[in-house]
């Protein structure tokens, strides 16, 4: 018995030592030795737009005092792996893109998808059938065809598929692509309308699950691999546009009894299923219901969420993202949609719109989000087309009367993340000593650290960047965002 105890003790000690060695090895993955810091800045009331503004060096850090403002980065403390940042190619985006000159099309594609000439998007969302950001409602099947014999994606071949293919090509041949439905066909729904909510009728659960498989296979055949799909865009919102309602219980049951088994049966078991795909306000309750059911949970890759919980006038519920992450650490979190609502051409350069992006992205990443997706990549000078008048902002607009592209500050704020934080990076511990600044950091696979710092005050701020035991001093203008690469 004593001998067995000795063996077990030795074994436990060996495992502990190995674990410590493994952790020690991880802490040695990054060092500031001989590292230079390149600072890129975008700032209000200046011409700075992702502009290199400084080259700095590290010195030995001493204890900072309370009167100093500091950003602390601890490379040894590492968290989620980063998947990517991107936007949605909707019918509206594709229709406007088709109206651009060849020269402007090339400029636009490079602006988003080229890592050198643009901001290096690596993620793409698209729709299954129509959304409000289409010129009109449409379907891939004839109305009443529950057997899906008339299924065809010919509609998408005119504008959307060509743009997606060009985006993939510009991104170097790979762009993580996922899709979401806005509504089943009218005959499948309780309100007999693709618009204004309604529910999927029980007798159409299986035909609708088959519909996802048809879509995924059709896009795969087009050379557009579908990495994942969400169950339903915004399942708790009765919208004037394409929408469909699911309670948490209903989404759970559709997932475990129909969608999950169907994709597996159709040889699409590797396609990731994203739950929720709605605002942060109810995401904890939705996670509790779906993830607590093992049969439903086994089919779900993670949870998608949006930022529109502020429609009531309340503040963003960033903590709910953290609550889901801490309760279900084995499930992923993906921001699947956000845009600035209520288009107004007088506010193309309205800086708070960009700061909304910076604030949301930093908080979401620090709360465990692995990927972040903007909404339309391109809209026209009216914030559309949108067949129900729900006109919104995009990071880039095209004036179809002049043929010119209009870059908003939001484009540059997103670029401070997407251009420098690359797929498979890992987030590292980052904190700030004063609420004037927000910050997050990621360690890329090439060994370079990226720290994003945002100043939402009116004043220039000098801050310490303290990385482990090294420091430098950086100045950031008022209402600015910086990316530090070192």
C-alpha positions in Angstrom: 0.0 0.0 0.0 2.8 2.4 0.9 4.6 1.5 -2.3 1.5 2.3 -4.3 1.2 5.6 -2.5 4.8 6.4 -3.3 4.2 5.6 -7.0 1.0 7.7 -7.1 2.8 10.6 -5.3 5.7 10.4 -7.8 3.3 10.3 -10.7 1.4 13.3 -9.4 4.7 15.2 -8.8 5.8 14.4 -12.3 2.5 15.6 -13.8 2.8 18.8 -11.8 6.3 19.4 -12.9 5.4 18.8 -16.5 2.5 21.1 -16.2 4.7 23.8 -14.7 7.3 23.3 -17.5 4.6 23.5 -20.1 3.3 26.7 -18.5 6.8 28.1 -18.2 7.3 27.4 -21.9 4.2 29.4 -22.7 5.4 32.4 -20.7 8.5 32.4 -22.8 6.6 32.7 -26.0 6.9 36.5 -26.0 9.7 38.9 -24.9 10.2 42.6 -25.3 14.0 42.1 -25.8 15.2 44.1 -28.8 11.6 44.9 -29.7 10.7 48.2 -31.4 7.2 49.6 -31.0 5.4 50.9 -34.1 2.4 53.1 -33.3 -0.5 53.6 -35.8 -3.0 56.3 -35.0 -6.5 57.4 -36.2 -7.7 60.6 -34.5 -10.6 63.1 -34.8 -9.9 66.6 -36.2 -6.7 65.3 -37.8 -5.7 63.6 -41.1 -4.4 60.6 -39.1 -6.1 57.5 -40.5 -4.3 54.2 -39.6 -1.1 56.4 -39.9 2.3 55.4 -38.5 2.9 58.1 -35.9 5.8 56.9 -33.7 8.6 54.4 -33.3 9.4 53.6 -29.7 11.7 51.4 -27.6 11.3 49.7 -24.2 13.1 50.5 -21.0 13.0 48.9 -17.6 9.8 49.6 -15.8 9.6 50.8 -12.2 6.5 50.9 -10.0 4.0 53.3 -11.6 2.3 55.8 -9.3 -1.4 56.6 -9.1 -1.0 59.9 -10.9 0.3 58.2 -14.0 -2.1 56.5 -16.5 -0.9 53.1 -17.5 -1.8 50.2 -19.8 -0.6 46.9 -18.4 0.1 43.9 -20.6 1.0 40.5 -19.1 2.0 38.1 -22.0 2.2 35.1 -19.7 -1.6 35.3 -19.1 -3.3 34.0 -22.2 -6.9 33.4 -23.1 -9.0 32.7 -26.2 -7.7 32.1 -29.7 -8.7 34.7 -32.3 -10.6 33.6 -35.4 -11.1 36.8 -37.4 -12.9 40.1 -38.1 -15.1 40.8 -41.1 -18.4 42.0 -42.4 -21.6 40.8 -44.1 -22.0 40.5 -47.9 -25.7 41.1 -48.2 -27.7 41.5 -51.4 -27.6 45.3 -50.9 -23.8 45.3 -50.6 -23.5 43.2 -53.7 -26.0 45.2 -55.8 -24.2 48.5 -55.0 -20.8 46.9 -55.7 -22.0 45.9 -59.2 -22.7 49.5 -60.0 -19.1 50.6 -59.3 -16.5 51.1 -62.0 -13.9 48.3 -62.3 -11.4 50.7 -60.8 -13.5 51.4 -57.8 -14.4 47.7 -57.4 -10.7 46.9 -57.1 -10.2 49.7 -54.7 -13.1 48.5 -52.6 -12.0 44.9 -52.5 -8.4 45.9 -51.5 -9.7 48.3 -48.9 -11.4 45.4 -47.0 -9.7 42.2 -47.9 -6.0 43.0 -48.7 -3.8 42.8 -45.6 -1.3 45.4 -47.1 -3.5 47.8 -49.0 -6.5 47.5 -46.7 -7.6 46.2 -43.3 -7.4 42.5 -44.0 -10.9 41.1 -43.3 -10.7 37.4 -42.7 -14.4 36.6 -41.9 -17.6 36.9 -43.9 -21.3 36.6 -43.0 -24.1 36.2 -45.6 -27.8 35.5 -45.6 -29.9 32.5 -46.4 -32.6 33.9 -48.7 -33.5 37.6 -48.4 -33.1 40.0 -45.5 -34.2 43.7 -45.2 -30.9 44.5 -46.9 -32.2 43.2 -50.3 -34.1 45.1 -52.9 -37.1 42.8 -52.2 -38.1 39.6 -50.6 -37.3 36.4 -52.4 -36.9 32.6 -51.9 -34.8 29.7 -53.2 -38.0 27.6 -53.6 -41.4 28.1 -55.1 -44.1 28.8 -52.5 -45.6 25.6 -51.1 -42.7 23.3 -52.1 -42.2 21.5 -48.8 -40.1 18.8 -50.6 -37.7 21.5 -51.8 -37.8 20.1 -55.4 -37.5 23.7 -56.8 -34.6 24.7 -54.7 -32.1 27.0 -56.5 -29.6 29.7 -55.6 -29.8 31.3 -59.1 -30.9 34.5 -57.5 -27.6 34.8 -55.7 -25.6 34.2 -58.8 -26.4 37.6 -60.2 -24.7 39.8 -57.6 -24.0 38.1 -54.3 -22.0 35.1 -55.3 -19.7 37.0 -57.7 -18.8 39.5 -54.9 -18.2 36.8 -52.4 -15.8 35.0 -54.8 -14.0 38.3 -55.5 -13.7 38.9 -51.7 -12.3 35.4 -51.2 -9.8 35.9 -54.0 -8.6 39.2 -52.7 -8.3 37.8 -49.2 -5.8 35.2 -50.6 -8.1 32.4 -51.4 -9.6 31.8 -47.9 -12.4 33.7 -46.1 -14.2 32.0 -43.1 -17.8 32.2 -44.3 -21.0 31.6 -42.3 -24.7 32.2 -43.1 -27.9 33.0 -41.3 -31.6 32.8 -42.2 -33.9 35.7 -41.7 -37.1 33.8 -42.3 -38.5 30.5 -43.6 -41.0 30.7 -46.5 -44.4 32.2 -45.8 -46.2 28.8 -46.1 -44.0 27.4 -43.4 -45.0 30.1 -40.8 -47.8 30.8 -38.4 -48.5 34.2 -39.9 -48.1 33.1 -43.5 -45.7 36.0 -44.1 -41.9 36.1 -44.4 -42.1 39.6 -42.7 -43.3 40.6 -39.3 -42.3 37.7 -37.1 -44.4 34.6 -36.9 -43.3 31.1 -36.0 -42.1 28.1 -37.9 -45.0 25.6 -37.9 -44.2 22.2 -36.4 -45.0 20.3 -39.6 -42.2 22.3 -41.3 -39.4 21.7 -38.8 -37.9 19.0 -40.9 -38.3 20.6 -44.3 -36.7 23.8 -42.9 -33.8 21.8 -41.5 -33.4 20.2 -44.9 -33.3 23.8 -46.4 -30.1 24.6 -44.5 -28.4 21.5 -45.9 -29.5 22.4 -49.4 -28.1 25.9 -49.1 -24.8 24.8 -47.6 -24.3 22.2 -50.3 -25.2 24.6 -53.0 -22.7 27.2 -51.8 -20.0 24.6 -51.3 -20.5 23.5 -54.9 -20.0 27.1 -56.0 -16.6 27.1 -54.4 -17.7 29.0 -51.3 -17.2 26.7 -48.3 -19.7 27.4 -45.6 -18.0 27.1 -42.2 -21.1 27.6 -40.1 -24.7 28.7 -39.8 -26.8 30.2 -37.1 -30.2 28.9 -36.3 -32.0 32.2 -36.8 -31.2 35.8 -37.1 -32.7 37.7 -34.1 -35.1 35.1 -33.0 -36.8 37.3 -30.4 -37.6 40.3 -32.7 -40.8 40.8 -34.6 -39.4 43.0 -37.4 -41.1 44.8 -40.3 -38.7 42.8 -42.5 -37.9 39.1 -42.7 -38.1 37.6 -39.2 -39.1 34.5 -37.3 -39.5 33.9 -33.6 -38.1 31.1 -31.4 -38.3 31.0 -27.6 -35.2 29.5 -26.0 -37.1 26.2 -25.6 -38.1 26.2 -29.3 -34.6 26.9 -30.5 -33.2 24.2 -28.3 -35.7 21.6 -29.6 -35.3 22.6 -33.3 -31.6 22.3 -32.8 -31.5 18.9 -31.1 -34.4 17.2 -33.0 -34.0 18.6 -36.5 -31.1 20.9 -37.5 -28.3 19.2 -35.7 -29.2 15.6 -36.7 -30.0 16.7 -40.3 -26.7 18.4 -40.9 -24.9 15.3 -39.5 -27.0 12.9 -41.7 -26.3 15.0 -44.8 -22.5 14.7 -44.3 -22.3 18.3 -42.9 -21.6 17.4 -39.3 -18.4 19.6 -39.4 -20.5 22.8 -40.2 -20.6 24.8 -37.0 -24.0 25.8 -35.6 -24.3 29.1 -33.9 -27.1 29.6 -31.3 -29.0 32.8 -30.5 -27.6 35.4 -33.0 -29.4 38.2 -31.2 -28.6 40.9 -28.6 -26.6 40.6 -25.4 -29.6 41.3 -23.2 -31.1 37.8 -23.2 -28.0 35.8 -24.2 -27.4 34.4 -20.7 -30.9 32.9 -20.5 -30.6 31.5 -24.0 -27.3 29.9 -23.1 -28.7 28.4 -19.9 -31.6 26.8 -21.7 -29.7 25.4 -24.7 -26.4 24.4 -23.1 -28.0 22.7 -20.1 -29.5 20.2 -22.5 -26.7 17.8 -23.5 -28.5 16.6 -26.7 -28.9 20.2 -27.9 -25.6 21.4 -26.7 -23.6 18.7 -28.5 -24.6 20.2 -31.8 -23.8 23.9 -30.9 -20.3 25.4 -31.6 -21.1 28.6 -29.7 -23.2 31.7 -29.4 -23.6 34.6 -31.7 -24.7 38.0 -30.4 -25.5 41.6 -31.6 -25.2 45.0 -30.1 -28.7 46.4 -30.5 -29.8 45.9 -26.9 -29.3 49.7 -26.7 -32.6 50.3 -28.6 -34.3 50.9 -25.3 -31.9 53.7 -24.4 -30.0 51.4 -21.9 -26.2 50.9 -22.0 -24.5 47.9 -23.8 -24.6 44.7 -21.7 -21.0 43.7 -22.1 -21.0 41.8 -18.8 -23.5 39.3 -20.2 -20.8 38.2 -22.7 -18.5 37.6 -19.8 -21.2 35.7 -17.9 -21.8 33.3 -20.7 -18.0 32.8 -21.2 -17.4 32.0 -17.5 -20.4 29.7 -17.3 -19.7 27.8 -20.5 -16.0 28.1 -21.3 -16.1 25.2 -23.7 -18.4 27.1 -26.0 -17.3 29.9 -28.3 -18.6 33.5 -28.5 -18.9 35.4 -31.8 -20.2 38.9 -32.4 -22.3 38.3 -35.5 -23.8 41.7 -36.3 -23.7 45.4 -35.5 -24.2 48.6 -37.4 -25.0 52.2 -36.8 -28.8 52.6 -37.3 -30.8 55.5 -38.7 -28.7 56.6 -41.7 -28.1 60.4 -42.1 -25.7 61.5 -44.8 -24.7 64.5 -42.7 -23.1 62.1 -40.2 -20.7 60.2 -42.5 -17.8 61.5 -40.5 -19.6 61.5 -37.1 -16.8 60.3 -34.7 -19.0 58.8 -32.0 -20.1 56.2 -34.6 -16.5 55.0 -34.8 -16.0 55.1 -31.1 -19.1 52.8 -30.7 -17.1 50.2 -32.7 -14.0 50.6 -30.7 -15.8 50.4 -27.4 -17.8 47.3 -28.4 -14.8 45.5 -29.9 -12.5 46.0 -27.0 -15.1 45.0 -24.4 -16.2 42.0 -26.4 -12.7 40.7 -27.0 -11.8 41.2 -23.3 -14.9 39.2 -22.4 -13.9 36.2 -24.4 -15.2 36.8 -28.0 -13.2 34.9 -30.6 -14.6 36.6 -33.8 -16.3 39.9 -34.6 -18.5 40.6 -37.6 -19.8 44.0 -38.8 -23.0 44.2 -40.8 -23.2 45.5 -44.5 -19.7 46.0 -46.0 -21.2 48.5 -48.5 -24.3 50.6 -48.8 -25.3 53.5 -51.1 -25.7 57.2 -50.4 -29.1 56.6 -48.9 -28.0 53.8 -46.5 -29.6 51.1 -48.6 -31.1 49.6 -50.7 -33.4 48.3 -48.0 -36.9 47.1 -49.1 -38.6 48.2 -45.8 -36.8 51.5 -45.4 -34.5 50.4 -42.5 -31.6 52.5 -43.8 -28.3 52.3 -41.9 -24.6 53.1 -42.0 -21.8 50.9 -43.3 -18.1 51.5 -42.9 -17.9 52.4 -46.6 -20.6 53.9 -48.7 -20.8 54.4 -52.4 -22.3 57.4 -54.0 -24.0 55.9 -57.0 -24.4 59.3 -58.7 -20.7 60.1 -58.6 -19.3 56.6 -58.4 -17.1 57.6 -55.5 -16.4 55.6 -52.3 -16.9 57.3 -48.9 -14.8 56.0 -46.1 -16.3 56.6 -42.6 -14.3 56.7 -39.4 -15.8 53.4 -38.4 -13.8 51.7 -41.3 -10.5 52.9 -39.7 -11.5 52.0 -36.2 -12.3 48.4 -37.3 -9.0 48.4 -39.2 -7.1 49.1 -36.0 -8.1 45.5 -35.0 -8.5 43.6 -38.3 -5.3 44.7 -40.0 -3.0 43.9 -37.1 -4.7 41.0 -35.1 -4.6 38.0 -37.4 -6.3 34.6 -37.3 -4.9 32.2 -34.6 -3.6 35.1 -32.5 -4.2 34.6 -28.7 -5.5 37.3 -26.4 -3.3 38.2 -23.5 -4.1 40.0 -20.2 -4.5 43.7 -20.6 -5.8 46.3 -18.2 -5.9 50.1 -17.8 -5.4 52.2 -14.7 -8.0 54.9 -15.6 -11.3 54.8 -17.4 -10.2 57.4 -19.9 -8.6 54.6 -21.9 -9.8 51.2 -23.2 -7.4 48.5 -24.3 -6.9 44.9 -25.5 -3.9 42.9 -26.7 -3.3 39.8 -28.9 -0.2 37.9 -29.6 0.1 36.9 -33.2 1.6 33.6 -34.5 4.5 35.6 -35.9 5.6 36.5 -32.4 4.4 40.1 -32.7 2.2 41.6 -30.0 -0.7 43.9 -31.0 -2.1 46.3 -28.3 -5.1 48.5 -29.2 -5.6 51.6 -27.1 -8.7 53.9 -27.4 -9.0 57.4 -25.9 -12.6 58.5 -25.8 -11.9 61.8 -24.0 -11.4 65.3 -25.4 -7.8 65.5 -24.2 -4.4 64.1 -25.3 -3.2 61.5 -22.8 0.4 60.4 -22.1 0.3 56.8 -20.9 2.7 54.1 -19.8 2.6 50.9 -21.9 4.0 48.4 -19.4 4.6 44.9 -20.8 5.7 42.5 -18.1 8.7 44.4 -16.6 9.4 46.7 -19.5 7.8 50.1 -20.4 7.5 52.9 -22.9 5.6 56.2 -22.8 3.0 56.8 -25.5 0.9 59.9 -26.4 -2.6 59.5 -27.8 -4.7 62.4 -29.0 -8.2 63.1 -27.8 -10.9 60.9 -29.5 -8.3 58.6 -31.0 -7.5 55.0 -31.4 -4.0 53.5 -31.6 -2.5 50.1 -32.5 0.9 49.4 -31.1 2.8 46.6 -32.8 5.9 45.2 -31.1 
